[in-house]
Amino acid sequence: MNRAGARAEDLCAELLRRAGLRILARNWHCRHGEIDLVAEDGGTLVFAEVRLRRNARYGGAAESVTRAKRQRLLAAARLYLAGRKEVACRFDVLLLDGAQQPSIEWIRDAFGD
């Protein structure tokens, strides 16, 4: 991971902590890819995807969460949950546009129906 990406994940992990979430894992890897942050929000398990775009040349951070990316995250989350007790889950997306002083847009339950 590059420095900007690591810094973006650090900023987002701190934002989640300040909001009362407990970070359980960072950069959890499996055969389907990686889950940036896994956190607990009360009784809910939160899978958080951090998306940074330094410029809008190829679209902003929100546009980078494609259908294929969502499918990989869902598959990775299923593996994370395998063998664990059943718990409520949600997928949050944290969007950062701009590299210098990025603002963070936190979309809770981004993949909810």
PDB file as gemmi writes it, atoms N, CA and C in Angstrom:
CRYST1    1.000    1.000    1.000  90.00  90.00  90.00 P 1                      
ATOM      1  N   MET A   1       0.849  -1.175   0.000  1.00  0.00           N  
ATOM      2  CA  MET A   1       0.000   0.000   0.000  1.00  0.00           C  
ATOM      3  C   MET A   1       0.896   1.239   0.000  1.00  0.00           C  
ATOM      4  N   ASN A   2       0.495   2.250  -0.741  1.00  0.00           N  
ATOM      5  CA  ASN A   2       1.285   3.473  -0.774  1.00  0.00           C  
ATOM      6  C   ASN A   2       1.020   4.341   0.457  1.00  0.00           C  
ATOM      7  N   ARG A   3       1.843   5.339   0.613  1.00  0.00           N  
ATOM      8  CA  ARG A   3       1.741   6.210   1.803  1.00  0.00           C  
ATOM      9  C   ARG A   3       0.398   6.916   1.910  1.00  0.00           C  
ATOM     10  N   ALA A   4      -0.084   7.430   0.779  1.00  0.00           N  
ATOM     11  CA  ALA A   4      -1.366   8.148   0.803  1.00  0.00           C  
ATOM     12  C   ALA A   4      -2.497   7.209   1.207  1.00  0.00           C  
ATOM     13  N   GLY A   5      -2.471   5.988   0.705  1.00  0.00           N  
ATOM     14  CA  GLY A   5      -3.502   5.015   1.063  1.00  0.00           C  
ATOM     15  C   GLY A   5      -3.438   4.646   2.537  1.00  0.00           C  
ATOM     16  N   ALA A   6      -2.231   4.460   3.043  1.00  0.00           N  
ATOM     17  CA  ALA A   6      -2.063   4.130   4.466  1.00  0.00           C  
ATOM     18  C   ALA A   6      -2.543   5.288   5.335  1.00  0.00           C  
ATOM     19  N   ARG A   7      -2.218   6.505   4.930  1.00  0.00           N  
ATOM     20  CA  ARG A   7      -2.660   7.687   5.686  1.00  0.00           C  
ATOM     21  C   ARG A   7      -4.185   7.802   5.673  1.00  0.00           C  
ATOM     22  N   ALA A   8      -4.797   7.525   4.517  1.00  0.00           N  
ATOM     23  CA  ALA A   8      -6.254   7.570   4.405  1.00  0.00           C  
ATOM     24  C   ALA A   8      -6.885   6.546   5.347  1.00  0.00           C  
ATOM     25  N   GLU A   9      -6.339   5.343   5.398  1.00  0.00           N  
ATOM     26  CA  GLU A   9      -6.871   4.325   6.299  1.00  0.00           C  
ATOM     27  C   GLU A   9      -6.678   4.725   7.759  1.00  0.00           C  
ATOM     28  N   ASP A  10      -5.539   5.330   8.085  1.00  0.00           N  
ATOM     29  CA  ASP A  10      -5.310   5.817   9.451  1.00  0.00           C  
ATOM     30  C   ASP A  10      -6.352   6.859   9.839  1.00  0.00           C  
ATOM     31  N   LEU A  11      -6.602   7.814   8.941  1.00  0.00           N  
ATOM     32  CA  LEU A  11      -7.598   8.861   9.209  1.00  0.00           C  
ATOM     33  C   LEU A  11      -8.983   8.264   9.420  1.00  0.00           C  
ATOM     34  N   CYS A  12      -9.331   7.290   8.590  1.00  0.00           N  
ATOM     35  CA  CYS A  12     -10.660   6.677   8.696  1.00  0.00           C  
ATOM     36  C   CYS A  12     -10.784   5.828   9.959  1.00  0.00           C  
ATOM     37  N   ALA A  13      -9.735   5.096  10.306  1.00  0.00           N  
ATOM     38  CA  ALA A  13      -9.767   4.307  11.543  1.00  0.00           C  
ATOM     39  C   ALA A  13      -9.944   5.225  12.747  1.00  0.00           C  
ATOM     40  N   GLU A  14      -9.262   6.349  12.735  1.00  0.00           N  
ATOM     41  CA  GLU A  14      -9.401   7.306  13.847  1.00  0.00           C  
ATOM     42  C   GLU A  14     -10.808   7.901  13.887  1.00  0.00           C  
ATOM     43  N   LEU A  15     -11.379   8.209  12.735  1.00  0.00           N  
ATOM     44  CA  LEU A  15     -12.753   8.714  12.673  1.00  0.00           C  
ATOM     45  C   LEU A  15     -13.724   7.695  13.274  1.00  0.00           C  
ATOM     46  N   LEU A  16     -13.565   6.438  12.912  1.00  0.00           N  
ATOM     47  CA  LEU A  16     -14.436   5.401  13.447  1.00  0.00           C  
ATOM     48  C   LEU A  16     -14.268   5.281  14.962  1.00  0.00           C  
ATOM     49  N   ARG A  17     -13.031   5.302  15.432  1.00  0.00           N  
ATOM     50  CA  ARG A  17     -12.780   5.230  16.885  1.00  0.00           C  
ATOM     51  C   ARG A  17     -13.452   6.392  17.621  1.00  0.00           C  
ATOM     52  N   ARG A  18     -13.281   7.602  17.093  1.00  0.00           N  
ATOM     53  CA  ARG A  18     -13.879   8.781  17.734  1.00  0.00           C  
ATOM     54  C   ARG A  18     -15.404   8.693  17.761  1.00  0.00           C  
ATOM     55  N   ALA A  19     -15.972   7.972  16.796  1.00  0.00           N  
ATOM     56  CA  ALA A  19     -17.423   7.803  16.738  1.00  0.00           C  
ATOM     57  C   ALA A  19     -17.892   6.655  17.632  1.00  0.00           C  
ATOM     58  N   GLY A  20     -16.960   6.014  18.327  1.00  0.00           N  
ATOM     59  CA  GLY A  20     -17.329   4.969  19.274  1.00  0.00           C  
ATOM     60  C   GLY A  20     -17.211   3.545  18.765  1.00  0.00           C  
ATOM     61  N   LEU A  21     -16.732   3.352  17.545  1.00  0.00           N  
ATOM     62  CA  LEU A  21     -16.554   2.004  17.019  1.00  0.00           C  
ATOM     63  C   LEU A  21     -15.234   1.433  17.526  1.00  0.00           C  
ATOM     64  N   ARG A  22     -15.187   0.126  17.648  1.00  0.00           N  
ATOM     65  CA  ARG A  22     -13.960  -0.549  18.075  1.00  0.00           C  
ATOM     66  C   ARG A  22     -13.372  -1.255  16.858  1.00  0.00           C  
ATOM     67  N   ILE A  23     -12.127  -0.934  16.525  1.00  0.00           N  
ATOM     68  CA  ILE A  23     -11.464  -1.549  15.374  1.00  0.00           C  
ATOM     69  C   ILE A  23     -11.041  -2.962  15.755  1.00  0.00           C  
ATOM     70  N   LEU A  24     -11.487  -3.944  14.961  1.00  0.00           N  
ATOM     71  CA  LEU A  24     -11.155  -5.343  15.215  1.00  0.00           C  
ATOM     72  C   LEU A  24     -10.029  -5.836  14.319  1.00  0.00           C  
ATOM     73  N   ALA A  25      -9.974  -5.324  13.095  1.00  0.00           N  
ATOM     74  CA  ALA A  25      -8.938  -5.754  12.143  1.00  0.00           C  
ATOM     75  C   ALA A  25      -8.704  -4.652  11.121  1.00  0.00           C  
ATOM     76  N   ARG A  26      -7.467  -4.633  10.619  1.00  0.00           N  
ATOM     77  CA  ARG A  26      -7.103  -3.718   9.531  1.00  0.00           C  
ATOM     78  C   ARG A  26      -6.463  -4.535   8.429  1.00  0.00           C  
ATOM     79  N   ASN A  27      -6.837  -4.248   7.200  1.00  0.00           N  
ATOM     80  CA  ASN A  27      -6.274  -4.917   6.032  1.00  0.00           C  
ATOM     81  C   ASN A  27      -6.382  -6.440   6.136  1.00  0.00           C  
ATOM     82  N   TRP A  28      -7.586  -6.914   6.409  1.00  0.00           N  
ATOM     83  CA  TRP A  28      -7.821  -8.354   6.519  1.00  0.00           C  
ATOM     84  C   TRP A  28      -7.830  -8.953   5.115  1.00  0.00           C  
ATOM     85  N   HIS A  29      -6.941  -9.906   4.864  1.00  0.00           N  
ATOM     86  CA  HIS A  29      -6.756 -10.495   3.529  1.00  0.00           C  
ATOM     87  C   HIS A  29      -7.366 -11.888   3.445  1.00  0.00           C  
ATOM     88  N   CYS A  30      -7.880 -12.195   2.263  1.00  0.00           N  
ATOM     89  CA  CYS A  30      -8.327 -13.546   1.939  1.00  0.00           C  
ATOM     90  C   CYS A  30      -8.205 -13.706   0.423  1.00  0.00           C  
ATOM     91  N   ARG A  31      -8.637 -14.845  -0.064  1.00  0.00           N  
ATOM     92  CA  ARG A  31      -8.481 -15.102  -1.507  1.00  0.00           C  
ATOM     93  C   ARG A  31      -9.324 -14.168  -2.373  1.00  0.00           C  
ATOM     94  N   HIS A  32     -10.335 -13.534  -1.801  1.00  0.00           N  
ATOM     95  CA  HIS A  32     -11.195 -12.629  -2.565  1.00  0.00           C  
ATOM     96  C   HIS A  32     -10.687 -11.187  -2.561  1.00  0.00           C  
ATOM     97  N   GLY A  33      -9.706 -10.904  -1.736  1.00  0.00           N  
ATOM     98  CA  GLY A  33      -9.186  -9.544  -1.666  1.00  0.00           C  
ATOM     99  C   GLY A  33      -8.941  -9.121  -0.233  1.00  0.00           C  
ATOM    100  N   GLU A  34      -9.235  -7.864   0.035  1.00  0.00           N  
ATOM    101  CA  GLU A  34      -8.922  -7.289   1.333  1.00  0.00           C  
ATOM    102  C   GLU A  34     -10.107  -6.474   1.848  1.00  0.00           C  
ATOM    103  N   ILE A  35     -10.302  -6.558   3.147  1.00  0.00           N  
ATOM    104  CA  ILE A  35     -11.255  -5.666   3.812  1.00  0.00           C  
ATOM    105  C   ILE A  35     -10.410  -4.661   4.571  1.00  0.00           C  
ATOM    106  N   ASP A  36     -10.574  -3.375   4.261  1.00  0.00           N  
ATOM    107  CA  ASP A  36      -9.720  -2.344   4.836  1.00  0.00           C  
ATOM    108  C   ASP A  36      -9.826  -2.287   6.355  1.00  0.00           C  
ATOM    109  N   LEU A  37     -11.046  -2.165   6.860  1.00  0.00           N  
ATOM    110  CA  LEU A  37     -11.260  -2.061   8.304  1.00  0.00           C  
ATOM    111  C   LEU A  37     -12.457  -2.919   8.698  1.00  0.00           C  
ATOM    112  N   VAL A  38     -12.293  -3.652   9.779  1.00  0.00           N  
ATOM    113  CA  VAL A  38     -13.402  -4.382  10.378  1.00  0.00           C  
ATOM    114  C   VAL A  38     -13.572  -3.791  11.768  1.00  0.00           C  
ATOM    115  N   ALA A  39     -14.782  -3.374  12.074  1.00  0.00           N  
ATOM    116  CA  ALA A  39     -15.030  -2.710  13.350  1.00  0.00           C  
ATOM    117  C   ALA A  39     -16.321  -3.226  13.969  1.00  0.00           C  
ATOM    118  N   GLU A  40     -16.501  -2.893  15.228  1.00  0.00           N  
ATOM    119  CA  GLU A  40     -17.727  -3.239  15.924  1.00  0.00           C  
ATOM    120  C   GLU A  40     -18.415  -1.945  16.357  1.00  0.00           C  
ATOM    121  N   ASP A  41     -19.690  -1.849  16.024  1.00  0.00           N  
ATOM    122  CA  ASP A  41     -20.497  -0.683  16.382  1.00  0.00           C  
ATOM    123  C   ASP A  41     -21.679  -1.188  17.205  1.00  0.00           C  
ATOM    124  N   GLY A  42     -21.501  -1.190  18.522  1.00  0.00           N  
ATOM    125  CA  GLY A  42     -22.513  -1.809  19.375  1.00  0.00           C  
ATOM    126  C   GLY A  42     -22.501  -3.301  19.111  1.00  0.00           C  
ATOM    127  N   GLY A  43     -23.618  -3.843  18.694  1.00  0.00           N  
ATOM    128  CA  GLY A  43     -23.683  -5.262  18.363  1.00  0.00           C  
ATOM    129  C   GLY A  43     -23.553  -5.542  16.884  1.00  0.00           C  
ATOM    130  N   THR A  44     -23.180  -4.555  16.104  1.00  0.00           N  
ATOM    131  CA  THR A  44     -23.099  -4.703  14.652  1.00  0.00           C  
ATOM    132  C   THR A  44     -21.649  -4.775  14.197  1.00  0.00           C  
ATOM    133  N   LEU A  45     -21.358  -5.740  13.335  1.00  0.00           N  
ATOM    134  CA  LEU A  45     -20.035  -5.856  12.738  1.00  0.00           C  
ATOM    135  C   LEU A  45     -20.011  -4.981  11.482  1.00  0.00           C  
ATOM    136  N   VAL A  46     -19.011  -4.134  11.379  1.00  0.00           N  
ATOM    137  CA  VAL A  46     -18.922  -3.173  10.278  1.00  0.00           C  
ATOM    138  C   VAL A  46     -17.712  -3.510   9.409  1.00  0.00           C  
ATOM    139  N   PHE A  47     -17.971  -3.741   8.133  1.00  0.00           N  
ATOM    140  CA  PHE A  47     -16.908  -3.904   7.145  1.00  0.00           C  
ATOM    141  C   PHE A  47     -16.775  -2.564   6.435  1.00  0.00           C  
ATOM    142  N   ALA A  48     -15.630  -1.920   6.594  1.00  0.00           N  
ATOM    143  CA  ALA A  48     -15.462  -0.566   6.062  1.00  0.00           C  
ATOM    144  C   ALA A  48     -14.460  -0.562   4.913  1.00  0.00           C  
ATOM    145  N   GLU A  49     -14.864   0.014   3.820  1.00  0.00           N  
ATOM    146  CA  GLU A  49     -14.020   0.173   2.640  1.00  0.00           C  
ATOM    147  C   GLU A  49     -13.589   1.635   2.554  1.00  0.00           C  
ATOM    148  N   VAL A  50     -12.288   1.851   2.467  1.00  0.00           N  
ATOM    149  CA  VAL A  50     -11.724   3.195   2.363  1.00  0.00           C  
ATOM    150  C   VAL A  50     -11.336   3.425   0.907  1.00  0.00           C  
ATOM    151  N   ARG A  51     -11.854   4.498   0.334  1.00  0.00           N  
ATOM    152  CA  ARG A  51     -11.559   4.821  -1.069  1.00  0.00           C  
ATOM    153  C   ARG A  51     -10.994   6.232  -1.155  1.00  0.00           C  
ATOM    154  N   LEU A  52      -9.790   6.345  -1.667  1.00  0.00           N  
ATOM    155  CA  LEU A  52      -9.106   7.624  -1.832  1.00  0.00           C  
ATOM    156  C   LEU A  52      -8.887   7.887  -3.311  1.00  0.00           C  
ATOM    157  N   ARG A  53      -9.218   9.073  -3.726  1.00  0.00           N  
ATOM    158  CA  ARG A  53      -8.901   9.530  -5.080  1.00  0.00           C  
ATOM    159  C   ARG A  53      -8.195  10.865  -4.939  1.00  0.00           C  
ATOM    160  N   ARG A  54      -6.959  10.916  -5.427  1.00  0.00           N  
ATOM    161  CA  ARG A  54      -6.164  12.149  -5.330  1.00  0.00           C  
ATOM    162  C   ARG A  54      -6.629  13.199  -6.333  1.00  0.00           C  
ATOM    163  N   ASN A  55      -7.183  12.741  -7.450  1.00  0.00           N  
ATOM    164  CA  ASN A  55      -7.766  13.677  -8.409  1.00  0.00           C  
ATOM    165  C   ASN A  55      -8.931  12.986  -9.094  1.00  0.00           C  
ATOM    166  N   ALA A  56      -9.718  13.760  -9.805  1.00  0.00           N  
ATOM    167  CA  ALA A  56     -10.951  13.235 -10.401  1.00  0.00           C  
ATOM    168  C   ALA A  56     -10.770  12.781 -11.847  1.00  0.00           C  
ATOM    169  N   ARG A  57      -9.543  12.607 -12.276  1.00  0.00           N  
ATOM    170  CA  ARG A  57      -9.278  12.235 -13.665  1.00  0.00           C  
ATOM    171  C   ARG A  57     -10.043  10.970 -14.068  1.00  0.00           C  
ATOM    172  N   TYR A  58     -10.102   9.987 -13.184  1.00  0.00           N  
ATOM    173  CA  TYR A  58     -10.801   8.733 -13.487  1.00  0.00           C  
ATOM    174  C   TYR A  58     -12.082   8.600 -12.667  1.00  0.00           C  
ATOM    175  N   GLY A  59     -12.620   9.707 -12.228  1.00  0.00           N  
ATOM    176  CA  GLY A  59     -13.814   9.704 -11.389  1.00  0.00           C  
ATOM    177  C   GLY A  59     -13.420   9.869  -9.937  1.00  0.00           C  
ATOM    178  N   GLY A  60     -14.369  10.232  -9.121  1.00  0.00           N  
ATOM    179  CA  GLY A  60     -14.098  10.435  -7.704  1.00  0.00           C  
ATOM    180  C   GLY A  60     -14.067   9.125  -6.941  1.00  0.00           C  
ATOM    181  N   ALA A  61     -13.890   9.234  -5.642  1.00  0.00           N  
ATOM    182  CA  ALA A  61     -13.797   8.055  -4.781  1.00  0.00           C  
ATOM    183  C   ALA A  61     -15.073   7.218  -4.845  1.00  0.00           C  
ATOM    184  N   ALA A  62     -16.226   7.865  -4.882  1.00  0.00           N  
ATOM    185  CA  ALA A  62     -17.492   7.122  -4.912  1.00  0.00           C  
ATOM    186  C   ALA A  62     -17.608   6.264  -6.169  1.00  0.00           C  
ATOM    187  N   GLU A  63     -17.162   6.776  -7.296  1.00  0.00           N  
ATOM    188  CA  GLU A  63     -17.243   6.023  -8.552  1.00  0.00           C  
ATOM    189  C   GLU A  63     -16.328   4.809  -8.559  1.00  0.00           C  
ATOM    190  N   SER A  64     -15.361   4.778  -7.663  1.00  0.00           N  
ATOM    191  CA  SER A  64     -14.430   3.648  -7.643  1.00  0.00           C  
ATOM    192  C   SER A  64     -14.995   2.424  -6.914  1.00  0.00           C  
ATOM    193  N   VAL A  65     -16.162   2.565  -6.306  1.00  0.00           N  
ATOM    194  CA  VAL A  65     -16.804   1.416  -5.656  1.00  0.00           C  
ATOM    195  C   VAL A  65     -17.758   0.798  -6.679  1.00  0.00           C  
ATOM    196  N   THR A  66     -17.190  -0.010  -7.533  1.00  0.00           N  
ATOM    197  CA  THR A  66     -17.935  -0.607  -8.632  1.00  0.00           C  
ATOM    198  C   THR A  66     -18.717  -1.833  -8.166  1.00  0.00           C  
ATOM    199  N   ARG A  67     -19.553  -2.323  -9.031  1.00  0.00           N  
ATOM    200  CA  ARG A  67     -20.307  -3.548  -8.731  1.00  0.00           C  
ATOM    201  C   ARG A  67     -19.355  -4.705  -8.453  1.00  0.00           C  
ATOM    202  N   ALA A  68     -18.298  -4.818  -9.250  1.00  0.00           N  
ATOM    203  CA  ALA A  68     -17.314  -5.891  -9.050  1.00  0.00           C  
ATOM    204  C   ALA A  68     -16.622  -5.750  -7.691  1.00  0.00           C  
ATOM    205  N   LYS A  69     -16.304  -4.526  -7.308  1.00  0.00           N  
ATOM    206  CA  LYS A  69     -15.677  -4.292  -6.002  1.00  0.00           C  
ATOM    207  C   LYS A  69     -16.632  -4.702  -4.892  1.00  0.00           C  
ATOM    208  N   ARG A  70     -17.882  -4.345  -5.011  1.00  0.00           N  
ATOM    209  CA  ARG A  70     -18.882  -4.733  -4.007  1.00  0.00           C  
ATOM    210  C   ARG A  70     -18.969  -6.242  -3.884  1.00  0.00           C  
ATOM    211  N   GLN A  71     -18.971  -6.946  -5.012  1.00  0.00           N  
ATOM    212  CA  GLN A  71     -19.052  -8.407  -4.985  1.00  0.00           C  
ATOM    213  C   GLN A  71     -17.834  -9.018  -4.290  1.00  0.00           C  
ATOM    214  N   ARG A  72     -16.652  -8.471  -4.532  1.00  0.00           N  
ATOM    215  CA  ARG A  72     -15.437  -8.973  -3.857  1.00  0.00           C  
ATOM    216  C   ARG A  72     -15.518  -8.724  -2.355  1.00  0.00           C  
ATOM    217  N   LEU A  73     -16.011  -7.553  -1.961  1.00  0.00           N  
ATOM    218  CA  LEU A  73     -16.147  -7.250  -0.534  1.00  0.00           C  
ATOM    219  C   LEU A  73     -17.153  -8.181   0.138  1.00  0.00           C  
ATOM    220  N   LEU A  74     -18.262  -8.443  -0.523  1.00  0.00           N  
ATOM    221  CA  LEU A  74     -19.259  -9.356   0.030  1.00  0.00           C  
ATOM    222  C   LEU A  74     -18.682 -10.758   0.193  1.00  0.00           C  
ATOM    223  N   ALA A  75     -17.933 -11.230  -0.809  1.00  0.00           N  
ATOM    224  CA  ALA A  75     -17.327 -12.560  -0.728  1.00  0.00           C  
ATOM    225  C   ALA A  75     -16.293 -12.615   0.398  1.00  0.00           C  
ATOM    226  N   ALA A  76     -15.489 -11.565   0.531  1.00  0.00           N  
ATOM    227  CA  ALA A  76     -14.487 -11.521   1.608  1.00  0.00           C  
ATOM    228  C   ALA A  76     -15.172 -11.502   2.970  1.00  0.00           C  
ATOM    229  N   ALA A  77     -16.255 -10.755   3.091  1.00  0.00           N  
ATOM    230  CA  ALA A  77     -16.980 -10.688   4.364  1.00  0.00           C  
ATOM    231  C   ALA A  77     -17.557 -12.052   4.728  1.00  0.00           C  
ATOM    232  N   ARG A  78     -18.055 -12.775   3.739  1.00  0.00           N  
ATOM    233  CA  ARG A  78     -18.579 -14.121   4.012  1.00  0.00           C  
ATOM    234  C   ARG A  78     -17.489 -15.014   4.598  1.00  0.00           C  
ATOM    235  N   LEU A  79     -16.287 -14.923   4.042  1.00  0.00           N  
ATOM    236  CA  LEU A  79     -15.174 -15.712   4.585  1.00  0.00           C  
ATOM    237  C   LEU A  79     -14.806 -15.254   5.994  1.00  0.00           C  
ATOM    238  N   TYR A  80     -14.815 -13.953   6.220  1.00  0.00           N  
ATOM    239  CA  TYR A  80     -14.512 -13.433   7.559  1.00  0.00           C  
ATOM    240  C   TYR A  80     -15.513 -13.986   8.571  1.00  0.00           C  
ATOM    241  N   LEU A  81     -16.762 -14.075   8.179  1.00  0.00           N  
ATOM    242  CA  LEU A  81     -17.821 -14.511   9.084  1.00  0.00           C  
ATOM    243  C   LEU A  81     -17.887 -16.029   9.264  1.00  0.00           C  
ATOM    244  N   ALA A  82     -17.273 -16.773   8.355  1.00  0.00           N  
ATOM    245  CA  ALA A  82     -17.333 -18.237   8.414  1.00  0.00           C  
ATOM    246  C   ALA A  82     -16.818 -18.735   9.764  1.00  0.00           C  
ATOM    247  N   GLY A  83     -17.621 -19.559  10.405  1.00  0.00           N  
ATOM    248  CA  GLY A  83     -17.212 -20.140  11.679  1.00  0.00           C  
ATOM    249  C   GLY A  83     -17.412 -19.239  12.886  1.00  0.00           C  
ATOM    250  N   ARG A  84     -17.913 -18.034  12.675  1.00  0.00           N  
ATOM    251  CA  ARG A  84     -18.183 -17.126  13.790  1.00  0.00           C  
ATOM    252  C   ARG A  84     -19.672 -17.154  14.106  1.00  0.00           C  
ATOM    253  N   LYS A  85     -20.015 -16.729  15.291  1.00  0.00           N  
ATOM    254  CA  LYS A  85     -21.435 -16.680  15.637  1.00  0.00           C  
ATOM    255  C   LYS A  85     -22.131 -15.642  14.765  1.00  0.00           C  
ATOM    256  N   GLU A  86     -23.412 -15.865  14.557  1.00  0.00           N  
ATOM    257  CA  GLU A  86     -24.188 -14.962  13.712  1.00  0.00           C  
ATOM    258  C   GLU A  86     -24.315 -13.596  14.383  1.00  0.00           C  
ATOM    259  N   VAL A  87     -24.108 -12.558  13.612  1.00  0.00           N  
ATOM    260  CA  VAL A  87     -24.145 -11.193  14.128  1.00  0.00           C  
ATOM    261  C   VAL A  87     -24.652 -10.268  13.024  1.00  0.00           C  
ATOM    262  N   ALA A  88     -25.289  -9.186  13.420  1.00  0.00           N  
ATOM    263  CA  ALA A  88     -25.722  -8.184  12.443  1.00  0.00           C  
ATOM    264  C   ALA A  88     -24.487  -7.552  11.804  1.00  0.00           C  
ATOM    265  N   CYS A  89     -24.577  -7.292  10.512  1.00  0.00           N  
ATOM    266  CA  CYS A  89     -23.444  -6.720   9.770  1.00  0.00           C  
ATOM    267  C   CYS A  89     -23.918  -5.568   8.897  1.00  0.00           C  
ATOM    268  N   ARG A  90     -22.956  -4.709   8.552  1.00  0.00           N  
ATOM    269  CA  ARG A  90     -23.222  -3.678   7.554  1.00  0.00           C  
ATOM    270  C   ARG A  90     -21.914  -3.338   6.854  1.00  0.00           C  
ATOM    271  N   PHE A  91     -22.044  -2.727   5.692  1.00  0.00           N  
ATOM    272  CA  PHE A  91     -20.893  -2.275   4.918  1.00  0.00           C  
ATOM    273  C   PHE A  91     -20.912  -0.754   4.875  1.00  0.00           C  
ATOM    274  N   ASP A  92     -19.853  -0.161   5.371  1.00  0.00           N  
ATOM    275  CA  ASP A  92     -19.691   1.290   5.311  1.00  0.00           C  
ATOM    276  C   ASP A  92     -18.616   1.613   4.288  1.00  0.00           C  
ATOM    277  N   VAL A  93     -18.746   2.744   3.649  1.00  0.00           N  
ATOM    278  CA  VAL A  93     -17.732   3.226   2.712  1.00  0.00           C  
ATOM    279  C   VAL A  93     -17.288   4.598   3.188  1.00  0.00           C  
ATOM    280  N   LEU A  94     -15.982   4.780   3.242  1.00  0.00           N  
ATOM    281  CA  LEU A  94     -15.413   6.074   3.629  1.00  0.00           C  
ATOM    282  C   LEU A  94     -14.693   6.630   2.411  1.00  0.00           C  
ATOM    283  N   LEU A  95     -15.168   7.771   1.928  1.00  0.00           N  
ATOM    284  CA  LEU A  95     -14.674   8.368   0.692  1.00  0.00           C  
ATOM    285  C   LEU A  95     -13.807   9.573   0.998  1.00  0.00           C  
ATOM    286  N   LEU A  96     -12.634   9.599   0.395  1.00  0.00           N  
ATOM    287  CA  LEU A  96     -11.726  10.731   0.528  1.00  0.00           C  
ATOM    288  C   LEU A  96     -11.352  11.200  -0.870  1.00  0.00           C  
ATOM    289  N   ASP A  97     -11.658  12.438  -1.164  1.00  0.00           N  
ATOM    290  CA  ASP A  97     -11.271  13.031  -2.444  1.00  0.00           C  
ATOM    291  C   ASP A  97     -10.250  14.116  -2.170  1.00  0.00           C  
ATOM    292  N   GLY A  98      -9.127  14.054  -2.847  1.00  0.00           N  
ATOM    293  CA  GLY A  98      -8.051  15.016  -2.652  1.00  0.00           C  
ATOM    294  C   GLY A  98      -7.001  14.462  -1.710  1.00  0.00           C  
ATOM    295  N   ALA A  99      -5.737  14.705  -2.004  1.00  0.00           N  
ATOM    296  CA  ALA A  99      -4.663  14.100  -1.229  1.00  0.00           C  
ATOM    297  C   ALA A  99      -4.166  14.968  -0.078  1.00  0.00           C  
ATOM    298  N   GLN A 100      -4.195  16.274  -0.214  1.00  0.00           N  
ATOM    299  CA  GLN A 100      -3.583  17.140   0.794  1.00  0.00           C  
ATOM    300  C   GLN A 100      -4.394  17.201   2.086  1.00  0.00           C  
ATOM    301  N   GLN A 101      -5.562  17.756   2.039  1.00  0.00           N  
ATOM    302  CA  GLN A 101      -6.442  17.881   3.207  1.00  0.00           C  
ATOM    303  C   GLN A 101      -7.779  17.225   2.862  1.00  0.00           C  
ATOM    304  N   PRO A 102      -7.791  15.907   2.754  1.00  0.00           N  
ATOM    305  CA  PRO A 102      -9.035  15.281   2.300  1.00  0.00           C  
ATOM    306  C   PRO A 102     -10.141  15.372   3.345  1.00  0.00           C  
ATOM    307  N   SER A 103     -11.331  15.628   2.862  1.00  0.00           N  
ATOM    308  CA  SER A 103     -12.489  15.520   3.745  1.00  0.00           C  
ATOM    309  C   SER A 103     -12.981  14.079   3.610  1.00  0.00           C  
ATOM    310  N   ILE A 104     -13.595  13.591   4.660  1.00  0.00           N  
ATOM    311  CA  ILE A 104     -14.059  12.207   4.657  1.00  0.00           C  
ATOM    312  C   ILE A 104     -15.580  12.198   4.635  1.00  0.00           C  
ATOM    313  N   GLU A 105     -16.129  11.505   3.653  1.00  0.00           N  
ATOM    314  CA  GLU A 105     -17.574  11.281   3.604  1.00  0.00           C  
ATOM    315  C   GLU A 105     -17.808   9.841   4.047  1.00  0.00           C  
ATOM    316  N   TRP A 106     -18.534   9.665   5.121  1.00  0.00           N  
ATOM    317  CA  TRP A 106     -18.785   8.337   5.694  1.00  0.00           C  
ATOM    318  C   TRP A 106     -20.198   7.920   5.335  1.00  0.00           C  
ATOM    319  N   ILE A 107     -20.308   6.897   4.507  1.00  0.00           N  
ATOM    320  CA  ILE A 107     -21.609   6.384   4.106  1.00  0.00           C  
ATOM    321  C   ILE A 107     -21.855   5.087   4.883  1.00  0.00           C  
ATOM    322  N   ARG A 108     -22.751   5.173   5.855  1.00  0.00           N  
ATOM    323  CA  ARG A 108     -23.087   4.003   6.659  1.00  0.00           C  
ATOM    324  C   ARG A 108     -24.084   3.134   5.900  1.00  0.00           C  
ATOM    325  N   ASP A 109     -23.906   1.830   6.019  1.00  0.00           N  
ATOM    326  CA  ASP A 109     -24.783   0.864   5.382  1.00  0.00           C  
ATOM    327  C   ASP A 109     -24.890   1.144   3.881  1.00  0.00           C  
ATOM    328  N   ALA A 110     -23.741   1.329   3.266  1.00  0.00           N  
ATOM    329  CA  ALA A 110     -23.673   1.732   1.857  1.00  0.00           C  
ATOM    330  C   ALA A 110     -24.264   0.708   0.908  1.00  0.00           C  
ATOM    331  N   PHE A 111     -24.275  -0.562   1.293  1.00  0.00           N  
ATOM    332  CA  PHE A 111     -24.781  -1.601   0.398  1.00  0.00           C  
ATOM    333  C   PHE A 111     -26.151  -2.090   0.838  1.00  0.00           C  
ATOM    334  N   GLY A 112     -26.761  -1.408   1.802  1.00  0.00           N  
ATOM    335  CA  GLY A 112     -28.070  -1.832   2.325  1.00  0.00           C  
ATOM    336  C   GLY A 112     -29.152  -1.693   1.274  1.00  0.00           C  
ATOM    337  N   ASP A 113     -30.201  -2.425   1.495  1.00  0.00           N  
ATOM    338  CA  ASP A 113     -31.322  -2.379   0.533  1.00  0.00           C  
ATOM    339  C   ASP A 113     -32.263  -1.251   0.833  1.00  0.00           C  
TER     340      ASP A 113                                                      
END                                                                             
